[in-house]
Amino acid sequence: MLIQLLIIQIITFVVLLLVLRSVFSRNLNVALTRLNSLHEENLVKEAQLTEELKRAQEEREAEIAKGKEAANALIEEAKQEAIKTRLIMEEEARKQSEKIIAQAKDETKDLKEKLTREIQKHSLDLAVKMIEQTFTDIDKEDLQHQFISEIIDEIAKIPKEKFTVSTDKVRVVSSYSLQDKQREGLKRVLEEKLGFAISLEEAVDKDLISGLTVEIGGFVIDGTLRNKLYKVMPQL
């Protein structure tokens, strides 16, 4: 009886062992299948992730390259702008320098002309004063006779179209009274130029020292000593 019971237990144990082994084997196969499936999914996901990382890397590198290109373009543009600004500034500086130099030249020229005029004026005043002090009345009067002859010749050389005045009165201011011959010669040449008869209004001004002025309306012919000296002063 004991042996039978033992055999039954052994058989039961063996059957149970076989059943458990079968269940374990089936679960193990299911688990292995599941693991293989998960492994394949992981491989697919890993490949996708790798592809995504590669694409992200390429996009990042492309963005970096684009950023570098844009930065280089900005740098180049800034350089060109700096060069342009420098050229503009240099051109403005050159123009300003030329303007300053031209202005300095003009000022120097004006100053030179002003000094020259002042020197000529002082020289003229001195020459007139010297003649006034050194010449006798006879010398001055003789000099006036010469000036009158010169002014008559000068009027004779002036074209008629220059005499556009319509007045018949001519004012003559001289350092000494005109002689009849001088008066007639002056009146004759003026009437030839004007084309009509005129009357002379004479006046004496000793401050002229020597010579005379002829005023025909607004047209003045200066034959004084001072004017003669003024004309020859630049040559001296």
C-alpha positions as CSV (number, residue, x, y, z in Angstrom):
1,M,0.0,0.0,0.0
2,L,2.8,2.3,0.9
3,I,4.7,1.4,-2.3
4,Q,1.6,2.2,-4.4
5,L,1.1,5.5,-2.6
6,L,4.8,6.3,-3.3
7,I,4.5,5.3,-6.9
8,I,1.3,7.5,-7.2
9,Q,3.2,10.4,-5.7
10,I,6.1,9.8,-8.0
11,I,3.8,9.6,-11.0
12,T,2.0,12.7,-9.8
13,F,5.3,14.5,-9.3
14,V,6.5,13.5,-12.8
15,V,3.2,14.6,-14.4
16,L,3.3,17.8,-12.5
17,L,6.9,18.3,-13.5
18,L,6.0,17.7,-17.1
19,V,3.0,20.0,-16.9
20,L,5.1,22.8,-15.3
21,R,7.9,22.2,-17.8
22,S,5.4,22.5,-20.6
23,V,3.9,25.7,-19.1
24,F,7.3,27.1,-18.5
25,S,8.5,26.3,-22.0
26,R,5.4,27.9,-23.5
27,N,5.8,31.0,-21.4
28,L,9.5,31.1,-22.1
29,N,8.8,31.0,-25.9
30,V,6.2,33.7,-25.5
31,A,8.7,35.8,-23.5
32,L,11.5,35.2,-26.0
33,T,9.1,36.1,-28.8
34,R,8.1,39.2,-27.0
35,L,11.8,40.1,-26.3
36,N,12.7,39.5,-30.0
37,S,9.8,41.8,-31.0
38,L,10.8,44.5,-28.5
39,H,14.4,44.1,-29.7
40,E,13.4,44.6,-33.3
41,E,11.3,47.6,-32.3
42,N,14.2,49.0,-30.4
43,L,16.4,48.5,-33.4
44,V,13.9,50.3,-35.6
45,K,13.5,53.1,-33.0
46,E,17.3,53.3,-32.6
47,A,17.7,53.6,-36.4
48,Q,15.0,56.3,-36.5
49,L,16.6,58.1,-33.6
50,T,20.0,57.9,-35.3
51,E,18.5,59.2,-38.5
52,E,16.8,62.0,-36.6
53,L,20.1,62.9,-34.8
54,K,21.9,62.8,-38.1
55,R,19.3,65.1,-39.7
56,A,19.4,67.4,-36.7
57,Q,23.2,67.5,-36.9
58,E,23.1,68.3,-40.6
59,E,20.4,71.0,-40.0
60,R,22.5,72.5,-37.1
61,E,25.7,72.5,-39.3
62,A,23.7,74.1,-42.1
63,E,22.4,76.7,-39.8
64,I,25.9,77.3,-38.4
65,A,27.2,77.6,-42.0
66,K,24.4,79.9,-42.9
67,G,25.1,82.0,-39.8
68,K,28.8,82.2,-40.7
69,E,28.0,83.2,-44.2
70,A,25.6,85.9,-43.0
71,A,28.2,87.1,-40.5
72,N,30.9,87.2,-43.2
73,A,28.5,89.1,-45.4
74,L,27.8,91.6,-42.6
75,I,31.5,92.0,-41.9
76,E,32.3,92.5,-45.6
77,E,29.4,95.0,-45.9
78,A,30.7,96.8,-42.8
79,K,34.2,96.9,-44.3
80,Q,32.9,98.3,-47.6
81,E,30.8,100.9,-45.7
82,A,33.9,101.8,-43.6
83,I,36.0,102.2,-46.8
84,K,33.2,104.2,-48.4
85,T,32.9,106.4,-45.3
86,R,36.7,106.9,-45.2
87,L,36.8,107.8,-48.8
88,I,33.9,110.3,-48.3
89,M,35.7,111.8,-45.3
90,E,39.0,112.0,-47.2
91,E,37.2,113.7,-50.1
92,E,35.5,116.1,-47.7
93,A,38.8,116.8,-46.0
94,R,40.5,117.3,-49.3
95,K,37.8,119.7,-50.4
96,Q,37.9,121.5,-47.1
97,S,41.6,121.8,-47.3
98,E,41.4,123.1,-50.9
99,K,38.8,125.5,-49.7
100,I,40.9,126.7,-46.8
101,I,44.0,127.1,-49.1
102,A,41.9,128.9,-51.8
103,Q,40.5,131.2,-49.1
104,A,43.9,131.8,-47.7
105,K,45.2,132.6,-51.2
106,D,42.2,135.0,-51.8
107,E,42.8,136.6,-48.4
108,T,46.5,136.9,-49.2
109,K,45.7,138.3,-52.6
110,D,43.2,140.8,-51.1
111,L,45.7,141.8,-48.5
112,K,48.4,142.2,-51.1
113,E,46.1,144.3,-53.3
114,K,45.1,146.3,-50.3
115,L,48.7,146.9,-49.2
116,T,49.6,147.7,-52.8
117,R,46.7,150.2,-53.0
118,E,47.8,151.8,-49.7
119,I,51.4,151.9,-50.8
120,Q,50.4,153.5,-54.1
121,K,48.1,155.9,-52.4
122,H,50.9,157.0,-50.0
123,S,53.4,157.1,-52.8
124,L,50.9,159.1,-54.9
125,D,50.2,161.5,-52.0
126,L,54.0,161.8,-51.5
127,A,54.6,162.4,-55.2
128,V,51.9,165.0,-55.4
129,K,53.2,166.7,-52.3
130,M,56.7,166.7,-53.6
131,I,55.6,168.3,-56.9
132,E,53.5,170.8,-55.0
133,Q,56.4,171.8,-52.9
134,T,59.1,171.7,-55.5
135,F,57.3,173.0,-58.6
136,T,56.9,176.7,-59.1
137,D,53.6,178.2,-60.3
138,I,55.1,178.6,-63.7
139,D,56.1,175.0,-63.7
140,K,52.7,173.9,-62.7
141,E,51.0,176.1,-65.3
142,D,53.3,174.8,-68.0
143,L,52.5,171.3,-66.9
144,Q,48.8,172.1,-67.1
145,H,49.2,173.3,-70.7
146,Q,50.7,169.9,-71.5
147,F,47.9,168.1,-69.8
148,I,45.3,170.1,-71.7
149,S,47.0,169.2,-75.0
150,E,47.0,165.6,-73.9
151,I,43.4,165.5,-72.8
152,I,42.3,167.1,-76.2
153,D,44.2,164.4,-78.0
154,E,42.7,161.8,-75.7
155,I,39.1,163.0,-76.4
156,A,39.8,163.0,-80.1
157,K,40.7,159.3,-79.9
158,I,37.5,158.3,-78.1
159,P,34.9,156.8,-80.5
160,K,31.8,158.9,-80.9
161,E,29.5,156.1,-79.7
162,K,31.1,156.5,-76.3
163,F,29.5,160.0,-76.0
164,T,25.9,159.0,-75.2
165,V,25.1,162.1,-73.1
166,S,22.6,164.7,-74.5
167,T,23.6,167.7,-72.4
168,D,25.0,170.8,-74.0
169,K,26.7,172.0,-70.8
170,V,30.2,170.8,-70.1
171,R,31.9,171.6,-66.7
172,V,35.6,172.1,-66.8
173,V,37.6,172.3,-63.5
174,S,41.2,173.2,-63.9
175,S,44.1,174.3,-61.6
176,Y,44.6,177.4,-63.7
177,S,42.2,179.4,-66.0
178,L,42.1,178.1,-69.6
179,Q,43.7,180.2,-72.3
180,D,41.5,181.2,-75.3
181,K,43.3,178.8,-77.6
182,Q,42.9,175.9,-75.1
183,R,39.2,176.7,-74.5
184,E,38.5,176.8,-78.3
185,G,40.4,173.5,-78.9
186,L,38.6,171.7,-76.1
187,K,35.2,173.0,-77.2
188,R,35.8,172.1,-80.8
189,V,36.8,168.5,-80.2
190,L,33.9,168.0,-77.8
191,E,31.3,169.4,-80.3
192,E,32.8,167.1,-82.9
193,K,32.2,164.1,-80.7
194,L,28.8,165.2,-79.4
195,G,27.4,166.5,-82.7
196,F,26.0,169.7,-81.3
197,A,27.1,173.0,-79.9
198,I,28.1,173.2,-76.2
199,S,28.8,175.8,-73.6
200,L,31.7,175.4,-71.1
201,E,31.2,176.1,-67.4
202,E,34.7,176.8,-66.1
203,A,36.0,176.6,-62.5
204,V,39.4,176.9,-60.9
205,D,40.6,174.5,-58.2
206,K,44.1,175.1,-56.9
207,D,44.0,171.8,-55.0
208,L,44.4,170.0,-58.4
209,I,47.9,171.5,-58.5
210,S,48.0,170.9,-62.2
211,G,45.6,169.6,-64.9
212,L,41.9,169.6,-65.3
213,T,38.7,167.5,-65.3
214,V,36.0,167.5,-68.0
215,E,32.5,166.5,-66.9
216,I,29.9,165.8,-69.6
217,G,26.8,164.8,-67.7
218,G,27.9,161.6,-65.9
219,F,30.9,161.1,-68.2
220,V,34.1,162.4,-66.6
221,I,37.5,162.7,-68.3
222,D,40.3,163.1,-65.7
223,G,43.4,164.9,-66.9
224,T,44.8,166.0,-63.5
225,L,48.3,165.5,-62.2
226,R,47.1,163.0,-59.5
227,N,45.3,160.8,-62.2
228,K,48.4,160.9,-64.4
229,L,50.6,159.7,-61.5
230,Y,48.0,157.1,-60.5
231,K,48.1,155.6,-64.0
232,V,51.9,155.3,-64.1
233,M,52.3,154.2,-60.4
234,P,51.9,150.5,-61.1
235,Q,54.6,150.6,-63.7
236,L,56.9,152.4,-61.2
